[in-house]
């Protein structure tokens, strides 16, 4: 049904309903009203069947930011972002869980997605700044930067999750489900993963199978 036809359906419906309320219509008008209402249901009922209204597979929140002080002047402090995850995908171990990730983990995820999916435009992560580097070694107040990065990283996760091939990729699942230790191990190369069909082949650098 075209836009003009749908406008006509609504207009005719309003006119006939007005006649019903004033008690003027005949029985044929009532039958016409039922027909018009039926056509309207067909017109607007399609919205419920539109696949673009399907519930998203992920819902993310980053409500917390943890600070870790450096052990000495040669070991910089850092912040970690606590990601709360809710997913409807059945291949995840749990539907509700949380993980703790550093900025460099998010950067690793994006770089890995770019490498594995060269034909896909992978959303960006917020860039590093001089302020964030200063805050690691000084008492520089970077509260504003932390809030900005918190929102930007959340936007990054939501945008990745909106691209089905990325949302269902093994690397995205590992990023979300890994422990802090295993996330660091793969990011630094101590944990070797070969993604392919079926279950990924995951091995530690010293050859023991990862469970």
GROMACS elastic network, one bead per residue, 0.5 to 0.9 nm:
[ bonds ]
;  ai    aj funct       b0    kb
    1     4     6  0.82799   500
    1     5     6  0.60561   500
    1     6     6  0.64815   500
    1    43     6  0.71598   500
    2     5     6  0.51672   500
    2     6     6  0.62308   500
    2     7     6  0.86554   500
    3     6     6  0.51680   500
    3     7     6  0.62045   500
    3     8     6  0.86505   500
    4     7     6  0.50719   500
    4     8     6  0.62285   500
    4     9     6  0.87387   500
    5     8     6  0.50088   500
    5     9     6  0.62734   500
    5    10     6  0.88180   500
    6     9     6  0.50443   500
    6    10     6  0.64035   500
    6    11     6  0.86664   500
    6    39     6  0.88830   500
    6    40     6  0.76307   500
    6    43     6  0.72967   500
    7    10     6  0.52764   500
    7    11     6  0.61622   500
    7    12     6  0.86131   500
    8    11     6  0.50395   500
    8    12     6  0.59741   500
    8    13     6  0.83320   500
    9    12     6  0.53223   500
    9    13     6  0.60640   500
    9    14     6  0.87058   500
    9    36     6  0.61829   500
    9    37     6  0.80649   500
    9    39     6  0.74636   500
    9    40     6  0.66915   500
   10    13     6  0.50747   500
   10    14     6  0.62539   500
   10    15     6  0.87322   500
   10    36     6  0.81170   500
   10    37     6  0.85828   500
   10    40     6  0.73933   500
   11    14     6  0.52323   500
   11    15     6  0.62848   500
   11    16     6  0.87286   500
   12    15     6  0.51113   500
   12    16     6  0.61443   500
   12    17     6  0.84801   500
   12    33     6  0.81228   500
   12    36     6  0.74676   500
   13    16     6  0.53187   500
   13    17     6  0.60516   500
   13    18     6  0.85615   500
   13    32     6  0.88825   500
   13    33     6  0.62629   500
   13    34     6  0.89730   500
   13    36     6  0.61810   500
   13    37     6  0.68794   500
   13    40     6  0.88343   500
   14    17     6  0.51880   500
   14    18     6  0.61851   500
   14    19     6  0.87964   500
   15    18     6  0.51967   500
   15    19     6  0.64826   500
   15    20     6  0.88599   500
   16    19     6  0.50313   500
   16    20     6  0.62611   500
   16    21     6  0.87790   500
   16    25     6  0.77899   500
   16    29     6  0.69723   500
   16    30     6  0.77981   500
   16    32     6  0.82012   500
   16    33     6  0.62155   500
   17    21     6  0.63679   500
   17    22     6  0.88457   500
   17    30     6  0.87562   500
   17    33     6  0.73508   500
   18    21     6  0.52396   500
   18    22     6  0.64621   500
   18    23     6  0.87950   500
   19    22     6  0.52188   500
   19    23     6  0.62174   500
   19    24     6  0.55148   500
   19    25     6  0.55810   500
   19    29     6  0.86421   500
   20    23     6  0.52047   500
   20    24     6  0.64155   500
   20    25     6  0.58777   500
   20    26     6  0.88171   500
   20    29     6  0.84339   500
   20    30     6  0.76677   500
   21    24     6  0.79420   500
   21    25     6  0.89673   500
   22    25     6  0.81565   500
   23    26     6  0.86681   500
   25    28     6  0.78321   500
   25    29     6  0.57185   500
   25    30     6  0.72116   500
   26    29     6  0.54237   500
   26    30     6  0.68973   500
   27    30     6  0.51920   500
   27    31     6  0.65393   500
   27    32     6  0.87798   500
   28    31     6  0.50954   500
   28    32     6  0.62294   500
   28    33     6  0.86446   500
   29    33     6  0.61133   500
   29    34     6  0.86937   500
   30    34     6  0.63470   500
   30    35     6  0.87018   500
   31    34     6  0.51747   500
   31    35     6  0.63586   500
   31    36     6  0.87583   500
   32    35     6  0.50506   500
   32    36     6  0.62012   500
   32    37     6  0.86439   500
   33    36     6  0.50887   500
   33    37     6  0.61349   500
   33    38     6  0.85239   500
   34    37     6  0.51774   500
   34    38     6  0.61519   500
   34    39     6  0.87344   500
   35    38     6  0.51047   500
   35    39     6  0.63594   500
   35    40     6  0.87202   500
   36    39     6  0.51124   500
   36    40     6  0.62312   500
   36    41     6  0.87783   500
   37    41     6  0.63184   500
   37    42     6  0.87961   500
   38    41     6  0.52100   500
   38    42     6  0.65470   500
   38    43     6  0.87834   500
   39    42     6  0.51352   500
   39    43     6  0.62284   500
   39    44     6  0.88424   500
   40    44     6  0.61654   500
   40    45     6  0.80176   500
   41    44     6  0.54026   500
   41    45     6  0.53389   500
   41    46     6  0.84782   500
   42    45     6  0.52405   500
   42    46     6  0.67910   500
   43    46     6  0.63424   500
   43    47     6  0.85308   500
   44    47     6  0.59664   500
   44    48     6  0.81793   500
   45    48     6  0.58716   500
   45    49     6  0.73666   500
   46    49     6  0.52185   500
   46    50     6  0.63163   500
   47    50     6  0.51669   500
   47    51     6  0.87671   500
   47    53     6  0.79882   500
   48    51     6  0.83062   500
   48    53     6  0.74052   500
   49    52     6  0.86875   500
   49    53     6  0.78991   500
   49    54     6  0.88933   500
   50    53     6  0.59176   500
   50    54     6  0.77882   500
   51    54     6  0.54778   500
   52    55     6  0.86528   500
   53    56     6  0.86042   500
   54    57     6  0.88539   500
   55    58     6  0.87177   500
   56    59     6  0.72708   500
   56    87     6  0.83526   500
   56    88     6  0.81289   500
   56   161     6  0.82474   500
   56   162     6  0.76183   500
   57    86     6  0.81730   500
   57    87     6  0.54107   500
   57    88     6  0.51879   500
   57    89     6  0.63004   500
   57   161     6  0.74093   500
   57   162     6  0.83059   500
   57   164     6  0.89920   500
   57   167     6  0.82362   500
   58    85     6  0.70324   500
   58    86     6  0.56315   500
   58    88     6  0.67546   500
   58    89     6  0.81307   500
   58   158     6  0.76954   500
   58   161     6  0.64953   500
   58   162     6  0.84940   500
   58   167     6  0.84785   500
   59    84     6  0.81794   500
   59    85     6  0.60210   500
   59    86     6  0.50520   500
   59    87     6  0.64412   500
   59   158     6  0.75675   500
   59   161     6  0.87541   500
   60    83     6  0.67955   500
   60    84     6  0.56318   500
   60    86     6  0.64871   500
   60    87     6  0.87683   500
   60   154     6  0.69781   500
   60   157     6  0.74122   500
   60   158     6  0.70642   500
   61    64     6  0.88577   500
   61    82     6  0.82920   500
   61    83     6  0.58036   500
   61    84     6  0.50451   500
   61    85     6  0.68565   500
   61    86     6  0.89100   500
   61   154     6  0.67877   500
   62    65     6  0.77153   500
   62    81     6  0.65750   500
   62    82     6  0.56346   500
   62    84     6  0.61679   500
   62   150     6  0.67508   500
   62   151     6  0.79159   500
   62   153     6  0.83992   500
   62   154     6  0.65143   500
   63    81     6  0.82101   500
   63    82     6  0.68457   500
   63    83     6  0.73910   500
   63    84     6  0.78181   500
   63   150     6  0.84336   500
   64    80     6  0.85272   500
   64    81     6  0.62188   500
   64    82     6  0.53193   500
   64    83     6  0.77746   500
   64   150     6  0.87664   500
   65    79     6  0.65622   500
   65    80     6  0.56637   500
   65    82     6  0.60666   500
   65   100     6  0.89718   500
   65   146     6  0.81769   500
   65   150     6  0.79634   500
   66    78     6  0.84641   500
   66    79     6  0.54391   500
   66    80     6  0.50242   500
   66    81     6  0.63538   500
   66    82     6  0.74268   500
   66   100     6  0.87153   500
   67    77     6  0.74636   500
   67    78     6  0.60232   500
   67    80     6  0.64646   500
   68    76     6  0.89562   500
   68    77     6  0.55314   500
   68    78     6  0.53826   500
   68    79     6  0.60426   500
   68    80     6  0.79076   500
   69    72     6  0.86374   500
   69    75     6  0.85523   500
   69    76     6  0.72074   500
   69    78     6  0.66750   500
   69    79     6  0.86891   500
   69   136     6  0.86404   500
   70    73     6  0.69929   500
   70    74     6  0.78282   500
   70    78     6  0.74929   500
   70   136     6  0.81413   500
   70   137     6  0.84371   500
   71    74     6  0.79028   500
   71    75     6  0.57660   500
   71    76     6  0.76758   500
   71    77     6  0.79509   500
   72    75     6  0.52732   500
   72    76     6  0.75076   500
   73    76     6  0.67212   500
   73   137     6  0.71108   500
   74   137     6  0.84563   500
   75   136     6  0.87521   500
   75   137     6  0.83663   500
   76   135     6  0.87902   500
   76   136     6  0.50263   500
   76   137     6  0.56631   500
   77   135     6  0.79910   500
   77   137     6  0.69820   500
   78   102     6  0.78928   500
   78   135     6  0.85882   500
   78   136     6  0.62874   500
   79   101     6  0.87570   500
   79   102     6  0.64439   500
   79   103     6  0.78531   500
   79   146     6  0.85872   500
   80   100     6  0.62034   500
   80   101     6  0.53519   500
   80   103     6  0.70938   500
   81    99     6  0.82566   500
   81   100     6  0.55651   500
   81   101     6  0.52505   500
   81   102     6  0.60532   500
   81   103     6  0.77363   500
   81   150     6  0.73672   500
   81   153     6  0.89470   500
   82    98     6  0.67877   500
   82    99     6  0.57873   500
   82   101     6  0.64854   500
   82   102     6  0.88781   500
   83    97     6  0.85177   500
   83    98     6  0.53533   500
   83    99     6  0.52831   500
   83   100     6  0.60851   500
   83   101     6  0.74239   500
   83   154     6  0.84189   500
   83   176     6  0.83562   500
   84    96     6  0.76122   500
   84    97     6  0.60680   500
   84    99     6  0.67237   500
   84   100     6  0.88779   500
   85    95     6  0.76381   500
   85    96     6  0.56841   500
   85    97     6  0.53759   500
   85    98     6  0.55584   500
   85    99     6  0.79408   500
   85   176     6  0.79296   500
   86    94     6  0.85669   500
   86    95     6  0.55155   500
   86    97     6  0.67925   500
   86    98     6  0.86110   500
   87    90     6  0.82845   500
   87    92     6  0.79098   500
   87    94     6  0.80626   500
   87    95     6  0.50135   500
   87    96     6  0.66913   500
   87    97     6  0.89959   500
   88    92     6  0.84556   500
   88    95     6  0.62746   500
   89    92     6  0.61178   500
   89    95     6  0.75344   500
   89   168     6  0.82874   500
   90    93     6  0.77302   500
   90    94     6  0.83222   500
   90    95     6  0.79371   500
   91    94     6  0.86112   500
   91   173     6  0.89416   500
   92    95     6  0.67826   500
   92   173     6  0.73238   500
   92   177     6  0.80563   500
   93   177     6  0.81026   500
   94    97     6  0.65278   500
   97   176     6  0.89469   500
   97   177     6  0.83576   500
   98   176     6  0.78211   500
   98   177     6  0.81008   500
   99   175     6  0.86956   500
   99   176     6  0.63150   500
   99   177     6  0.68680   500
   99   178     6  0.75528   500
   99   179     6  0.72289   500
   99   180     6  0.77179   500
  100   176     6  0.87635   500
  100   179     6  0.80036   500
  100   180     6  0.65678   500
  101   104     6  0.80716   500
  101   105     6  0.59445   500
  101   106     6  0.72605   500
  101   175     6  0.86242   500
  101   176     6  0.88121   500
  101   180     6  0.71644   500
  101   183     6  0.82108   500
  102   105     6  0.52507   500
  102   106     6  0.68786   500
  102   107     6  0.89324   500
  103   106     6  0.52794   500
  103   107     6  0.63679   500
  103   108     6  0.87004   500
  103   125     6  0.89966   500
  103   149     6  0.87214   500
  103   153     6  0.84490   500
  104   108     6  0.60259   500
  104   109     6  0.85608   500
  104   187     6  0.85902   500
  105   109     6  0.62049   500
  105   110     6  0.87619   500
  105   175     6  0.79580   500
  105   183     6  0.74123   500
  105   184     6  0.77371   500
  105   187     6  0.70744   500
  106   109     6  0.50416   500
  106   110     6  0.63795   500
  106   111     6  0.87074   500
  106   125     6  0.72653   500
  106   153     6  0.77187   500
  106   156     6  0.88513   500
  106   157     6  0.89440   500
  106   175     6  0.84077   500
  107   110     6  0.52842   500
  107   111     6  0.62301   500
  107   112     6  0.85836   500
  107   124     6  0.88354   500
  107   125     6  0.66906   500
  107   126     6  0.89254   500
  108   111     6  0.51647   500
  108   112     6  0.60383   500
  108   113     6  0.85541   500
  108   187     6  0.65319   500
  109   112     6  0.51862   500
  109   113     6  0.61531   500
  109   114     6  0.86381   500
  109   171     6  0.74791   500
  109   172     6  0.72803   500
  109   175     6  0.69994   500
  109   187     6  0.87406   500
  110   113     6  0.50944   500
  110   114     6  0.61516   500
  110   115     6  0.85933   500
  110   122     6  0.69507   500
  110   123     6  0.76864   500
  110   124     6  0.72612   500
  110   125     6  0.73947   500
  111   114     6  0.51349   500
  111   115     6  0.62317   500
  111   116     6  0.87045   500
  111   122     6  0.88876   500
  112   115     6  0.50494   500
  112   116     6  0.61069   500
  112   117     6  0.84271   500
  112   171     6  0.77470   500
  113   116     6  0.51078   500
  113   117     6  0.57386   500
  113   118     6  0.81117   500
  113   120     6  0.86896   500
  113   122     6  0.69379   500
  113   166     6  0.74199   500
  113   169     6  0.88090   500
  113   171     6  0.75983   500
  113   172     6  0.82627   500
  114   117     6  0.53466   500
  114   118     6  0.56855   500
  114   119     6  0.84744   500
  114   120     6  0.74495   500
  114   121     6  0.77157   500
  114   122     6  0.62103   500
  115   118     6  0.59764   500
  116   119     6  0.89833   500
  117   120     6  0.55478   500
  117   121     6  0.83326   500
  117   122     6  0.82731   500
  117   165     6  0.88101   500
  117   166     6  0.82018   500
  118   121     6  0.77893   500
  118   122     6  0.88881   500
  120   163     6  0.89991   500
  120   165     6  0.88936   500
  120   166     6  0.86889   500
  122   159     6  0.85665   500
  122   160     6  0.70691   500
  122   163     6  0.88629   500
  122   166     6  0.84540   500
  123   156     6  0.62524   500
  123   157     6  0.87054   500
  123   159     6  0.64622   500
  123   160     6  0.65082   500
  124   127     6  0.84034   500
  124   156     6  0.66806   500
  125   149     6  0.87981   500
  125   152     6  0.70253   500
  125   153     6  0.63997   500
  125   155     6  0.87240   500
  125   156     6  0.60815   500
  126   148     6  0.86984   500
  126   149     6  0.64669   500
  126   152     6  0.60997   500
  126   153     6  0.70009   500
  126   156     6  0.84469   500
  127   149     6  0.89137   500
  128   131     6  0.84518   500
  128   132     6  0.68471   500
  128   133     6  0.79947   500
  129   132     6  0.53950   500
  129   133     6  0.67008   500
  129   134     6  0.88861   500
  129   145     6  0.89161   500
  130   133     6  0.51828   500
  130   134     6  0.62298   500
  130   135     6  0.87150   500
  131   134     6  0.50857   500
  131   135     6  0.61935   500
  131   136     6  0.89116   500
  131   140     6  0.78082   500
  131   141     6  0.87487   500
  131   142     6  0.68559   500
  131   145     6  0.77966   500
  132   135     6  0.51890   500
  132   136     6  0.67078   500
  132   140     6  0.88259   500
  132   142     6  0.69231   500
  132   145     6  0.73631   500
  132   146     6  0.85882   500
  133   136     6  0.54770   500
  133   137     6  0.72905   500
  133   138     6  0.89718   500
  134   137     6  0.56884   500
  134   138     6  0.59210   500
  134   139     6  0.82019   500
  134   140     6  0.65160   500
  134   142     6  0.88921   500
  135   138     6  0.52186   500
  135   139     6  0.61454   500
  135   141     6  0.68699   500
  135   142     6  0.64778   500
  136   139     6  0.80597   500
  136   140     6  0.82991   500
  137   140     6  0.83400   500
  138   141     6  0.88120   500
  139   142     6  0.88884   500
  141   144     6  0.81013   500
  141   145     6  0.88194   500
  142   145     6  0.51460   500
  142   146     6  0.62622   500
  142   147     6  0.88193   500
  143   146     6  0.51285   500
  143   147     6  0.63656   500
  143   148     6  0.86796   500
  144   147     6  0.52550   500
  144   148     6  0.62079   500
  144   149     6  0.86103   500
  145   148     6  0.50762   500
  145   149     6  0.60432   500
  145   150     6  0.84105   500
  146   149     6  0.51409   500
  146   150     6  0.59415   500
  146   151     6  0.86814   500
  147   151     6  0.63631   500
  147   152     6  0.85907   500
  148   151     6  0.53628   500
  148   152     6  0.61124   500
  148   153     6  0.86027   500
  149   153     6  0.58820   500
  149   154     6  0.83883   500
  150   153     6  0.54233   500
  150   154     6  0.63470   500
  150   155     6  0.87766   500
  151   154     6  0.51650   500
  151   155     6  0.62565   500
  151   156     6  0.86815   500
  152   155     6  0.50313   500
  152   156     6  0.61780   500
  152   157     6  0.88126   500
  153   157     6  0.63317   500
  153   158     6  0.86841   500
  154   157     6  0.52357   500
  154   158     6  0.63125   500
  154   159     6  0.86596   500
  155   158     6  0.51389   500
  155   159     6  0.61168   500
  155   160     6  0.86106   500
  156   159     6  0.52003   500
  156   160     6  0.61968   500
  156   161     6  0.85944   500
  157   160     6  0.51514   500
  157   161     6  0.60959   500
  157   162     6  0.86327   500
  158   161     6  0.50625   500
  158   162     6  0.62275   500
  159   162     6  0.50762   500
  159   163     6  0.69476   500
  160   163     6  0.55912   500
  160   164     6  0.82082   500
  160   166     6  0.61648   500
  160   167     6  0.61647   500
  160   172     6  0.87945   500
  161   164     6  0.66822   500
  161   165     6  0.88024   500
  161   166     6  0.67116   500
  161   168     6  0.81958   500
  161   172     6  0.89186   500
  162   166     6  0.81591   500
  162   167     6  0.69411   500
  163   166     6  0.55297   500
  163   167     6  0.59873   500
  163   168     6  0.86774   500
  164   168     6  0.60466   500
  164   169     6  0.84007   500
  165   168     6  0.55343   500
  165   169     6  0.61713   500
  166   169     6  0.50986   500
  166   170     6  0.86286   500
  166   171     6  0.84849   500
  166   172     6  0.69318   500
  167   170     6  0.86573   500
  167   172     6  0.63839   500
  167   173     6  0.79188   500
  168   171     6  0.86006   500
  168   172     6  0.70466   500
  168   173     6  0.72818   500
  169   172     6  0.54662   500
  169   173     6  0.65846   500
  169   174     6  0.89093   500
  170   173     6  0.50637   500
  170   174     6  0.61669   500
  170   175     6  0.85994   500
  170   195     6  0.70186   500
  170   196     6  0.87808   500
  170   199     6  0.83762   500
  170   200     6  0.73208   500
  171   174     6  0.50822   500
  171   175     6  0.61304   500
  171   176     6  0.87154   500
  171   195     6  0.78643   500
  172   175     6  0.50645   500
  172   176     6  0.63808   500
  172   177     6  0.86720   500
  173   176     6  0.52419   500
  173   177     6  0.60031   500
  173   178     6  0.81721   500
  174   177     6  0.51066   500
  174   178     6  0.53577   500
  174   183     6  0.79074   500
  175   178     6  0.58149   500
  175   179     6  0.89020   500
  175   183     6  0.68004   500
  176   179     6  0.86712   500
  177   183     6  0.88693   500
  178   181     6  0.77738   500
  178   182     6  0.57073   500
  178   183     6  0.55304   500
  179   182     6  0.52682   500
  179   183     6  0.60742   500
  179   184     6  0.85979   500
  180   183     6  0.51851   500
  180   184     6  0.62762   500
  180   185     6  0.86277   500
  181   184     6  0.52530   500
  181   185     6  0.61290   500
  181   186     6  0.88692   500
  182   186     6  0.62574   500
  182   187     6  0.84472   500
  182   190     6  0.89296   500
  182   191     6  0.74618   500
  183   186     6  0.55223   500
  183   187     6  0.61444   500
  183   188     6  0.86211   500
  183   191     6  0.87428   500
  184   187     6  0.50592   500
  184   188     6  0.60065   500
  184   189     6  0.84376   500
  184   190     6  0.82328   500
  184   191     6  0.86027   500
  185   188     6  0.53705   500
  185   189     6  0.61003   500
  185   191     6  0.50971   500
  185   192     6  0.85456   500
  185   204     6  0.83060   500
  186   189     6  0.50370   500
  186   190     6  0.57178   500
  186   192     6  0.63173   500
  186   193     6  0.76022   500
  186   204     6  0.86238   500
  187   190     6  0.76771   500
  187   191     6  0.77580   500
  188   191     6  0.76449   500
  189   192     6  0.62914   500
  189   204     6  0.88558   500
  189   205     6  0.76954   500
  190   203     6  0.88404   500
  190   204     6  0.60733   500
  190   205     6  0.50850   500
  190   206     6  0.83024   500
  191   202     6  0.72134   500
  191   203     6  0.59112   500
  191   205     6  0.56217   500
  191   206     6  0.88655   500
  191   210     6  0.84014   500
  192   201     6  0.82030   500
  192   202     6  0.58899   500
  192   203     6  0.52377   500
  192   204     6  0.58441   500
  192   205     6  0.64874   500
  193   200     6  0.66932   500
  193   201     6  0.56871   500
  193   203     6  0.63507   500
  193   204     6  0.84784   500
  194   200     6  0.58024   500
  194   201     6  0.51858   500
  194   202     6  0.65516   500
  194   203     6  0.87405   500
  195   198     6  0.84694   500
  195   199     6  0.76296   500
  195   201     6  0.65155   500
  195   202     6  0.84252   500
  196   199     6  0.71980   500
  196   200     6  0.59220   500
  196   201     6  0.79561   500
  197   200     6  0.73998   500
  199   202     6  0.88537   500
  201   209     6  0.87185   500
  201   210     6  0.88140   500
  202   209     6  0.66407   500
  202   210     6  0.57816   500
  202   211     6  0.83581   500
  203   206     6  0.79982   500
  203   207     6  0.59755   500
  203   208     6  0.60463   500
  203   210     6  0.53816   500
  204   207     6  0.53309   500
  204   208     6  0.55704   500
  204   209     6  0.64532   500
  204   210     6  0.63460   500
  205   208     6  0.76361   500
  207   210     6  0.89287   500
